[in-house]
Every structure is written in C-alpha cells, then in structure tokens.
Amino acid sequence: MYRMNQMKTVIIGLLILLAGCKSIKGEFVISDVSKDKVFLVKTNSDNNTTVILNITGQVDDTCIVGHWLKIPGGNIDTTVQHDFYNEDYHFRYESYKASKGLLKIKYHIP
C-alpha cells in the first residue's frame, strides 16, 4: 500500500510539472527578402531560456537572421538554437545584401 501511494505521488507530480510547461511553435514566412522585418512572439512566460529556429528557403545573397546569424546566398536548410531570457521573443530579419528569394522560419520555444 505504501508503495502504491508513493507511485501516485510521483505520477501526480509529473503531471503537474508537464502541465506547467508550455511549448510555443510557429512560423514566419518572408516572401520579400529585400525588406527588413521584425516579428514579435508573445510567450506569456518569464521563464524562457531558448529558441530553436529552423530556416529553409533560398536567397540570392547574404541576409542576417536574428541580429547575429549571417546566412550566405543560395539554398538554405539549417537549424540553430540560441538563448533568450525575455517574456516575448523579438525576431529580426535584415536583408543585408539579399534582394530575391523566400525564407520560411519555424520557431520553437520549449
């Protein structure tokens, strides 16, 4: 009986922990790569630590994704992960030298 109560306590604790975790996923599509853009993702949480970006598409020249990642022109299929510690995620795209192409950026905030 004691072991059964322990097991129930562990299961209830895990369910509470998992219920408190909210994963946020979405996608940005940048169809005009010649223009700088800023996107805002509202998380409603102040416990964020990481964002995972999956970037696919094609651009004719270098662009900058997220203030820090320079992507050379050509076909793009890359995934990056970086830290952020704010309630909301501000995603910035800079055309830099790119003028033609299309980018799809899927984000995941675990």
Beta strands, then each sheet from edge to edge (+ up, - down):
strand 1: 24-30
strand 2: 37-42
strand 3: 50-59
strand 4: 63-65
strand 5: 69-71
strand 6: 74-83
strand 7: 88-94
strand 8: 101-109
sheet 1: 1+ 8- 3+ 6-
sheet 2: 2+ 7- 4+ 5-
end
